């Protein structure tokens, strides 16, 4: 894959905190707080990098009335 090939955020399985903040329109600080409260369901650790499970987070938002 060359550097010119870009994958849409909606096609990725996991998103970085930066990507997830842009994709979901949520601040990084709030996103990190939500992930710390629901880590097993919504996130995974890749070394020291925290990643958001996109589909799981979409479902979480669908069933949440406020964040």
DRENTORLUM-809063 format. One record per residue (C-alpha): residue number from 0; residue in three letters; x, z, y. Coordinates in nm, 4 decimals. Last residue first. Example, Ala and Ser with C-alpha at 12.3 -4.5 7.8 and 13.67 -1.06 7.14 Angstrom:
BEGIN
@seq = 1	type = SER	east = 1.3670	up = 0.7140	north = -0.1060 .
@seq = 0	type = ALA	east = 1.2300	up = 0.7800	north = -0.4500 .
***
This chain:
BEGIN
@seq = 66	type = UNK	east = -2.2439	up = 2.6726	north = 1.1925 .
@seq = 65	type = UNK	east = -2.6216	up = 2.6481	north = 1.1947 .
@seq = 64	type = UNK	east = -2.9038	up = 2.5405	north = 0.9597 .
@seq = 63	type = UNK	east = -2.6867	up = 2.4955	north = 0.6509 .
@seq = 62	type = UNK	east = -2.8110	up = 2.2986	north = 0.3490 .
@seq = 61	type = UNK	east = -2.6922	up = 1.9576	north = 0.4688 .
@seq = 60	type = UNK	east = -2.3684	up = 2.1076	north = 0.6053 .
@seq = 59	type = UNK	east = -2.2752	up = 2.2431	north = 0.2627 .
@seq = 58	type = UNK	east = -2.3621	up = 1.9085	north = 0.1014 .
@seq = 57	type = UNK	east = -2.1286	up = 1.7284	north = 0.3433 .
@seq = 56	type = UNK	east = -1.8614	up = 1.9916	north = 0.2728 .
@seq = 55	type = UNK	east = -1.8872	up = 1.9249	north = -0.1002 .
@seq = 54	type = UNK	east = -1.8605	up = 1.5498	north = -0.0394 .
@seq = 53	type = UNK	east = -1.5537	up = 1.5846	north = 0.1821 .
@seq = 52	type = UNK	east = -1.3522	up = 1.8393	north = -0.0163 .
@seq = 51	type = UNK	east = -1.1451	up = 1.9736	north = 0.2739 .
@seq = 50	type = UNK	east = -0.7663	up = 2.0057	north = 0.2396 .
@seq = 49	type = UNK	east = -0.5376	up = 2.2947	north = 0.3383 .
@seq = 48	type = UNK	east = -0.1679	up = 2.2022	north = 0.3372 .
@seq = 47	type = UNK	east = 0.0844	up = 2.4603	north = 0.2160 .
@seq = 46	type = UNK	east = 0.1207	up = 2.2941	north = -0.1230 .
@seq = 45	type = UNK	east = -0.2030	up = 2.1001	north = -0.1529 .
@seq = 44	type = UNK	east = -0.4616	up = 2.3790	north = -0.1322 .
@seq = 43	type = UNK	east = -0.8224	up = 2.3004	north = -0.2025 .
@seq = 42	type = UNK	east = -1.1392	up = 2.3391	north = -0.0050 .
@seq = 41	type = UNK	east = -1.5189	up = 2.3498	north = -0.0134 .
@seq = 40	type = UNK	east = -1.6419	up = 2.5487	north = -0.3117 .
@seq = 39	type = UNK	east = -1.3512	up = 2.7831	north = -0.3846 .
@seq = 38	type = UNK	east = -1.2699	up = 2.8322	north = -0.0135 .
@seq = 37	type = UNK	east = -1.6146	up = 2.9318	north = 0.1137 .
@seq = 36	type = UNK	east = -1.5269	up = 3.2003	north = 0.3728 .
@seq = 35	type = UNK	east = -1.1768	up = 3.0618	north = 0.4401 .
@seq = 34	type = UNK	east = -1.3208	up = 2.7109	north = 0.4650 .
@seq = 33	type = UNK	east = -1.5769	up = 2.8173	north = 0.7246 .
@seq = 32	type = UNK	east = -1.3057	up = 2.9865	north = 0.9330 .
@seq = 31	type = UNK	east = -1.0769	up = 2.6823	north = 0.9077 .
@seq = 30	type = UNK	east = -1.3611	up = 2.4564	north = 1.0246 .
@seq = 29	type = UNK	east = -1.4371	up = 2.6872	north = 1.3192 .
@seq = 28	type = UNK	east = -1.0722	up = 2.6696	north = 1.4315 .
@seq = 27	type = UNK	east = -1.0507	up = 2.2928	north = 1.3753 .
@seq = 26	type = UNK	east = -1.3561	up = 2.2246	north = 1.5887 .
@seq = 25	type = UNK	east = -1.6483	up = 2.0497	north = 1.4210 .
@seq = 24	type = UNK	east = -1.7487	up = 1.6883	north = 1.4747 .
@seq = 23	type = UNK	east = -1.7761	up = 1.6225	north = 1.0999 .
@seq = 22	type = UNK	east = -1.5343	up = 1.3278	north = 1.0757 .
@seq = 21	type = UNK	east = -1.3037	up = 1.4360	north = 1.3589 .
@seq = 20	type = UNK	east = -1.2715	up = 1.7949	north = 1.2377 .
@seq = 19	type = UNK	east = -1.2403	up = 1.6692	north = 0.8793 .
@seq = 18	type = UNK	east = -0.9521	up = 1.4376	north = 0.9724 .
@seq = 17	type = UNK	east = -0.7594	up = 1.7146	north = 1.1492 .
@seq = 16	type = UNK	east = -0.8221	up = 1.9667	north = 0.8711 .
@seq = 15	type = UNK	east = -0.7006	up = 1.7095	north = 0.6194 .
@seq = 14	type = UNK	east = -0.9661	up = 1.5274	north = 0.4218 .
@seq = 13	type = UNK	east = -1.0322	up = 1.5109	north = 0.0492 .
@seq = 12	type = UNK	east = -1.2143	up = 1.2462	north = -0.1557 .
@seq = 11	type = UNK	east = -1.1524	up = 0.9657	north = 0.0939 .
@seq = 10	type = UNK	east = -1.3960	up = 0.6763	north = 0.1371 .
@seq = 9	type = UNK	east = -1.5826	up = 0.8198	north = 0.4383 .
@seq = 8	type = UNK	east = -1.2481	up = 0.8732	north = 0.6129 .
@seq = 7	type = UNK	east = -1.1884	up = 0.4993	north = 0.5921 .
@seq = 6	type = UNK	east = -0.8629	up = 0.4026	north = 0.4235 .
@seq = 5	type = UNK	east = -0.6069	up = 0.2186	north = 0.6314 .
@seq = 4	type = UNK	east = -0.3731	up = -0.0560	north = 0.5124 .
@seq = 3	type = UNK	east = -0.1254	up = -0.1392	north = 0.7890 .
@seq = 2	type = UNK	east = 0.1318	up = 0.1053	north = 0.6511 .
@seq = 1	type = UNK	east = 0.1480	up = -0.0991	north = 0.3328 .
@seq = 0	type = UNK	east = 0.0000	up = 0.0000	north = 0.0000 .
***
